[in-house]
Amino acid sequence: MGDSQAPLCALRDWIVSGTAPQPMGAAETAALLDEARVQGLSGVLAHDPALSQGWPDAQRDQLRHTQRTLLARGLLQRQLGADLLGALGRRGVRALPLKGLALAAMPDVYSVESHRPMEDLDILSLGHWNTAVQALLTAGLELEEKADHAWRFREPSSRAAVELHHSVTSCPGLYPSQPEALWTRSHPSDVLPRLPSPEDLLLQLALHASFQHALRLSLIQWLDFKRLLDARRIDLDRMRHAALEAQAVGPLRAALCAATAVVGADPPEELMAWARSRTPRRTERWIQAEGANPLALVAVPNSPLPARWELSRGRRLRFVWGTLDPLRPGDTRTPLVRGLGVVVRTLQLLKRWAFAPRQGGRRLHGHT
């Protein structure tokens, strides 16, 4: 193991074993704190009472300062999320928080707002897309970017980023969600208007990890799986139904295997056996090969395409067409316009894949 990976290994061991890392000198401690920041673990690490033993004062003060900064930011983000979900609800738009925003609103998963940093706030609109977009614009947000599955907004005063989704992942329609079912399974919350069911949230995390990011996440994002599984009972019948409903058994299996390898997540054995029985053998071999080196799963992938190709086994024509001609809410384009759009998008993707620079590092750029 190289010295450059020692802080990452120490943090991973801390998550798995529960024993706080205890570096000997200031330089080692500084390297650990830097890695904790990159991995989104500063807030969780600062909350560990064992941290007060043997750490240099300067580094301990630095971590506490980071924790205060994260706390202020987390409170602001959570309040903004609540305000925006309320604004959508008043316009008659059913919407649910996704990923980090949902997890940060669960005190039994992350007990303090500084524990779960977020690069942006993800909100899933369950219908009335144009009304949802207009509601965010009316609330003062600025539209920055349009992707095939989500539009990115910016809140001007705080500069907080907000992603409004109509699909959990790229290639909308490949893993279809049923808005009415998602809403029925959701429940009220003391922090946000509503939260998705634990089963739907786990599936959304799995799709984000496996299909969207090719099983390369920060440690805090892998910790999401462990914390959610430890805190909430997963109803197996509901989980199986949600996975089949979204045609996402393979991505669920892949993400849970990876989370088990990286952070010691403990998904129900019955669920894992069921998912394995419904995963193609070649895809299962790919999943096992990916999990053979857990540290490699804490990385930035060069391209998610190989993982997406493997996970779409059996539905690859739909994957290709959904990538080139993604479903859009209220799409009224004529066949000719859609055909031209396919040509343009094909050229754009070929250019991106052919000329995109290789990302050789391990550094992660956000915790959604």
C-alpha positions as CSV (number, residue, x, y, z in Angstrom):
1,M,0.0,0.0,0.0
2,G,1.4,3.4,-1.0
3,D,1.6,6.3,1.5
4,S,-0.9,8.2,-0.7
5,Q,-3.6,5.6,0.0
6,A,-2.9,5.3,3.8
7,P,-5.4,8.1,4.8
8,L,-8.1,6.6,2.6
9,C,-7.5,3.1,4.1
10,A,-7.6,4.5,7.6
11,L,-10.9,6.2,7.0
12,R,-12.4,3.1,5.4
13,D,-11.2,0.9,8.3
14,W,-12.7,3.4,10.7
15,I,-16.1,3.1,9.0
16,V,-16.0,-0.7,8.9
17,S,-14.6,-1.2,12.4
18,G,-15.9,1.8,14.3
19,T,-12.4,2.5,15.7
20,A,-11.4,6.1,15.1
21,P,-8.0,6.6,13.3
22,Q,-5.2,7.7,15.5
23,P,-2.3,9.0,13.4
24,M,0.9,9.8,15.3
25,G,2.1,13.1,13.9
26,A,0.8,16.4,12.6
27,A,1.7,15.6,9.0
28,E,-0.2,12.3,9.1
29,T,-3.2,13.9,10.8
30,A,-3.3,16.7,8.2
31,A,-3.3,14.1,5.4
32,L,-6.1,12.3,7.1
33,L,-8.2,15.4,7.5
34,D,-7.6,16.4,3.9
35,E,-8.8,12.9,2.8
36,A,-11.8,13.2,5.1
37,R,-12.8,16.4,3.4
38,V,-12.5,14.9,0.0
39,Q,-14.5,11.9,1.0
40,G,-17.2,14.0,2.7
41,L,-16.5,12.5,6.1
42,S,-15.3,15.6,8.1
43,G,-18.6,16.1,9.9
44,V,-19.0,12.5,10.9
45,L,-15.3,12.3,11.9
46,A,-15.5,15.4,14.1
47,H,-18.5,13.8,16.0
48,D,-16.5,10.8,17.1
49,P,-15.6,11.2,20.8
50,A,-12.4,9.2,20.4
51,L,-11.1,12.0,18.2
52,S,-10.0,14.0,21.3
53,Q,-7.4,11.5,22.2
54,G,-3.9,12.0,20.8
55,W,-4.7,14.5,18.0
56,P,-2.6,17.7,17.6
57,D,-4.5,20.8,18.8
58,A,-4.1,22.6,15.5
59,Q,-5.6,19.7,13.5
60,R,-8.4,19.2,16.0
61,D,-9.3,22.9,15.8
62,Q,-9.2,22.7,12.0
63,L,-11.7,19.9,12.0
64,R,-14.0,21.6,14.4
65,H,-14.0,24.7,12.2
66,T,-14.9,22.5,9.2
67,Q,-17.7,21.0,11.2
68,R,-19.1,24.4,12.0
69,T,-18.9,25.4,8.4
70,L,-20.7,22.2,7.3
71,L,-23.3,22.7,10.0
72,A,-24.2,26.1,8.7
73,R,-24.3,25.0,5.2
74,G,-26.3,21.9,6.0
75,L,-28.9,23.9,7.9
76,L,-29.2,26.3,5.0
77,Q,-29.5,23.5,2.4
78,R,-32.1,21.6,4.3
79,Q,-34.2,24.7,4.8
80,L,-33.9,25.5,1.1
81,G,-35.0,22.0,0.3
82,A,-38.0,22.3,2.5
83,D,-38.9,25.7,1.1
84,L,-38.7,24.4,-2.5
85,L,-40.6,21.2,-1.9
86,G,-43.3,23.4,-0.2
87,A,-43.4,25.8,-3.1
88,L,-43.8,22.8,-5.5
89,G,-46.6,21.4,-3.4
90,R,-48.4,24.7,-3.4
91,R,-48.4,24.7,-7.2
92,G,-49.9,21.2,-7.2
93,V,-46.6,19.4,-8.0
94,R,-45.9,16.2,-6.2
95,A,-42.2,16.0,-5.5
96,L,-39.8,14.0,-3.3
97,P,-36.2,14.6,-2.1
98,L,-33.6,12.4,-3.6
99,K,-30.3,11.0,-2.3
100,G,-28.4,13.3,0.2
101,L,-31.3,15.6,0.7
102,A,-33.6,12.8,1.8
103,L,-30.9,11.1,4.0
104,A,-30.0,14.4,5.7
105,A,-33.6,14.7,6.8
106,M,-33.5,11.3,8.6
107,P,-32.1,11.9,12.1
108,D,-31.7,8.1,12.7
109,V,-29.4,8.0,9.6
110,Y,-27.4,11.2,10.0
111,S,-28.1,12.8,13.4
112,V,-26.5,16.2,12.8
113,E,-26.8,18.4,9.8
114,S,-23.0,18.6,9.4
115,H,-22.7,14.8,8.9
116,R,-24.0,14.6,5.4
117,P,-22.5,17.3,3.1
118,M,-24.2,17.9,-0.2
119,E,-22.8,19.4,-3.4
120,D,-26.4,20.0,-4.6
121,L,-30.0,19.4,-3.6
122,D,-31.8,16.8,-5.7
123,I,-35.6,16.9,-6.0
124,L,-37.7,14.4,-8.1
125,S,-40.7,15.9,-9.7
126,L,-43.5,13.3,-10.1
127,G,-45.4,15.2,-12.8
128,H,-46.3,18.6,-14.2
129,W,-42.8,19.3,-15.3
130,N,-43.4,22.7,-16.8
131,T,-45.2,23.8,-13.6
132,A,-42.4,22.5,-11.5
133,V,-39.8,24.4,-13.5
134,Q,-41.9,27.6,-13.3
135,A,-42.2,27.2,-9.5
136,L,-38.5,27.1,-9.1
137,L,-38.0,30.1,-11.3
138,T,-40.7,32.0,-9.5
139,A,-38.9,31.2,-6.2
140,G,-35.9,33.1,-7.6
141,L,-33.7,30.3,-8.8
142,E,-31.7,30.7,-12.0
143,L,-31.6,27.9,-14.6
144,E,-28.0,26.9,-15.4
145,E,-28.0,23.6,-17.3
146,K,-30.4,21.1,-18.9
147,A,-29.4,17.4,-18.9
148,D,-31.5,14.6,-20.2
149,H,-32.8,13.5,-16.7
150,A,-32.5,16.7,-14.7
151,W,-32.3,20.5,-14.9
152,R,-29.7,22.4,-12.7
153,F,-30.7,25.6,-11.0
154,R,-28.8,28.0,-8.7
155,E,-30.1,29.9,-5.7
156,P,-28.6,33.4,-6.1
157,S,-28.0,34.5,-2.6
158,S,-26.5,31.3,-1.1
159,R,-25.2,29.9,-4.5
160,A,-26.7,26.6,-3.5
161,A,-27.2,24.2,-6.5
162,V,-30.6,22.5,-7.0
163,E,-31.2,19.7,-9.5
164,L,-34.8,19.1,-10.5
165,H,-35.2,15.6,-11.8
166,H,-37.8,13.9,-13.9
167,S,-35.8,10.7,-13.9
168,V,-33.4,9.3,-11.3
169,T,-30.7,8.6,-13.9
170,S,-29.6,9.5,-17.4
171,C,-31.3,7.6,-20.2
172,P,-34.8,8.3,-18.9
173,G,-37.2,5.4,-19.3
174,L,-34.6,2.7,-19.0
175,Y,-35.4,2.4,-15.3
176,P,-38.9,3.7,-15.2
177,S,-40.5,5.1,-12.0
178,Q,-44.2,5.0,-11.3
179,P,-45.1,8.4,-9.8
180,E,-48.3,7.3,-8.2
181,A,-46.6,4.4,-6.5
182,L,-43.6,6.5,-5.3
183,W,-46.0,9.0,-3.8
184,T,-48.2,6.3,-2.2
185,R,-45.2,4.7,-0.6
186,S,-43.7,8.0,0.7
187,H,-44.5,9.4,4.1
188,P,-44.6,12.7,5.9
189,S,-41.6,14.0,7.7
190,D,-40.8,16.5,10.5
191,V,-38.0,18.0,8.5
192,L,-39.2,17.9,4.8
193,P,-42.8,17.7,3.7
194,R,-42.4,14.1,2.6
195,L,-39.7,11.4,2.3
196,P,-39.5,8.5,0.0
197,S,-39.9,5.0,1.5
198,P,-36.7,3.4,2.6
199,E,-37.1,0.9,-0.2
200,D,-37.5,3.5,-2.9
201,L,-34.6,5.6,-1.4
202,L,-32.3,2.5,-1.4
203,L,-33.2,1.7,-5.0
204,Q,-32.5,5.4,-6.0
205,L,-29.1,5.3,-4.2
206,A,-28.3,2.0,-6.0
207,L,-29.3,3.4,-9.5
208,H,-27.2,6.5,-8.8
209,A,-24.2,4.5,-7.7
210,S,-24.2,1.8,-10.3
211,F,-25.7,3.2,-13.5
212,Q,-25.0,6.9,-13.1
213,H,-21.5,6.7,-11.6
214,A,-20.2,3.2,-12.5
215,L,-19.8,2.1,-8.9
216,R,-17.4,4.9,-8.1
217,L,-18.4,7.1,-5.2
218,S,-17.0,8.9,-2.2
219,L,-16.9,7.2,1.1
220,I,-19.8,9.3,2.4
221,Q,-21.9,8.1,-0.5
222,W,-21.1,4.5,0.3
223,L,-21.7,5.1,3.9
224,D,-25.3,6.2,2.9
225,F,-26.0,2.5,2.2
226,K,-24.7,1.3,5.5
227,R,-26.4,3.9,7.6
228,L,-29.8,3.5,5.8
229,L,-29.7,-0.3,6.1
230,D,-28.7,-0.1,9.8
231,A,-31.4,2.5,10.6
232,R,-34.4,1.4,8.7
233,R,-36.0,-2.0,8.3
234,I,-36.3,-2.9,4.6
235,D,-39.6,-4.5,3.7
236,L,-38.5,-7.3,1.4
237,D,-41.8,-7.6,-0.5
238,R,-41.9,-3.9,-1.1
239,M,-38.2,-3.8,-2.1
240,R,-38.6,-6.6,-4.6
241,H,-41.7,-4.9,-6.0
242,A,-39.9,-1.6,-6.4
243,A,-36.9,-3.1,-8.1
244,L,-39.1,-5.1,-10.5
245,E,-41.2,-2.0,-11.1
246,A,-38.2,0.0,-12.2
247,Q,-36.5,-3.0,-14.0
248,A,-33.5,-2.3,-11.8
249,V,-32.6,-5.6,-10.1
250,G,-29.1,-5.7,-11.6
251,P,-28.2,-2.1,-10.5
252,L,-29.6,-2.8,-7.0
253,R,-27.5,-6.0,-6.7
254,A,-24.4,-4.3,-8.0
255,A,-24.6,-1.3,-5.6
256,L,-25.4,-3.5,-2.6
257,C,-22.4,-5.8,-3.3
258,A,-20.2,-2.8,-3.7
259,A,-21.4,-1.1,-0.5
260,T,-20.8,-4.4,1.3
261,A,-17.2,-4.5,0.0
262,V,-16.4,-0.9,0.6
263,V,-18.0,0.0,4.0
264,G,-19.3,-3.3,5.3
265,A,-23.0,-2.6,4.6
266,D,-25.3,-5.4,5.7
267,P,-28.2,-5.9,3.3
268,P,-30.7,-8.6,4.0
269,E,-29.4,-12.0,2.8
270,E,-32.8,-12.9,1.4
271,L,-32.8,-9.8,-0.7
272,M,-29.3,-10.4,-2.0
273,A,-30.1,-14.0,-2.9
274,W,-33.2,-13.0,-4.7
275,A,-31.4,-10.2,-6.7
276,R,-28.6,-12.6,-7.6
277,S,-31.1,-15.1,-9.0
278,R,-32.5,-12.5,-11.3
279,T,-29.1,-11.0,-12.4
280,P,-27.6,-12.4,-15.6
281,R,-24.6,-14.6,-15.0
282,R,-22.2,-12.4,-17.0
283,T,-23.4,-9.3,-15.1
284,E,-22.9,-11.1,-11.8
285,R,-19.3,-12.0,-12.7
286,W,-18.8,-8.3,-13.6
287,I,-20.2,-7.3,-10.2
288,Q,-17.9,-9.7,-8.3
289,A,-14.9,-8.5,-10.3
290,E,-15.7,-4.9,-9.5
291,G,-15.9,-5.6,-5.8
292,A,-12.6,-7.5,-5.7
293,N,-10.7,-4.2,-5.0
294,P,-12.9,-2.1,-2.7
295,L,-10.5,0.9,-2.8
296,A,-10.9,1.1,-6.5
297,L,-14.6,1.8,-5.9
298,V,-13.7,5.1,-4.2
299,A,-12.7,6.8,-7.4
300,V,-13.7,8.9,-10.3
301,P,-14.5,6.7,-13.3
302,N,-13.1,7.5,-16.7
303,S,-16.4,6.8,-18.3
304,P,-19.7,5.2,-17.0
305,L,-20.4,3.7,-20.5
306,P,-18.9,0.2,-19.8
307,A,-20.9,-0.1,-16.6
308,R,-24.1,1.1,-18.2
309,W,-23.6,-1.3,-21.1
310,E,-23.2,-4.2,-18.7
311,L,-26.1,-3.3,-16.5
312,S,-28.4,-2.9,-19.5
313,R,-27.8,-6.5,-20.6
314,G,-31.0,-7.8,-22.1
315,R,-32.3,-4.3,-22.8
316,R,-29.4,-2.8,-24.7
317,L,-31.4,-1.6,-27.7
318,R,-33.6,0.4,-25.3
319,F,-30.5,1.7,-23.6
320,V,-28.9,2.9,-26.9
321,W,-32.1,4.5,-28.1
322,G,-32.9,6.0,-24.7
323,T,-29.4,7.6,-24.7
324,L,-29.7,9.0,-28.2
325,D,-33.3,10.0,-27.9
326,P,-34.1,10.5,-24.2
327,L,-37.6,10.9,-23.0
328,R,-38.6,14.4,-22.0
329,P,-41.7,15.5,-20.1
330,G,-44.4,16.8,-22.5
331,D,-42.2,16.1,-25.6
332,T,-44.1,17.2,-28.7
333,R,-41.3,17.0,-31.3
334,T,-42.2,15.5,-34.7
335,P,-40.5,12.3,-35.8
336,L,-38.2,14.4,-38.2
337,V,-37.1,16.7,-35.4
338,R,-36.5,13.7,-33.1
339,G,-34.5,12.0,-35.9
340,L,-32.3,15.0,-36.3
341,G,-31.8,15.2,-32.6
342,V,-30.6,11.6,-32.6
343,V,-28.0,12.5,-35.2
344,V,-26.8,15.6,-33.3
345,R,-26.6,13.7,-29.9
346,T,-24.7,10.8,-31.5
347,L,-22.1,13.2,-32.8
348,Q,-21.9,15.0,-29.5
349,L,-21.4,11.8,-27.5
350,L,-18.8,10.4,-30.0
351,K,-16.9,13.7,-29.6
352,R,-17.1,13.6,-25.8
353,W,-16.0,10.0,-25.6
354,A,-13.2,10.4,-28.1
355,F,-11.7,13.6,-26.9
356,A,-12.5,13.7,-23.1
357,P,-9.3,13.7,-21.1
358,R,-8.6,10.7,-19.0
359,Q,-9.2,11.2,-15.3
360,G,-6.4,9.3,-13.6
361,G,-6.9,10.6,-10.0
362,R,-9.0,9.4,-7.2
363,R,-10.4,12.7,-6.2
364,L,-14.1,13.2,-6.0
365,H,-15.9,16.4,-6.8
366,G,-19.1,16.3,-4.8
367,H,-21.4,14.4,-2.6
368,T,-25.0,14.5,-4.0
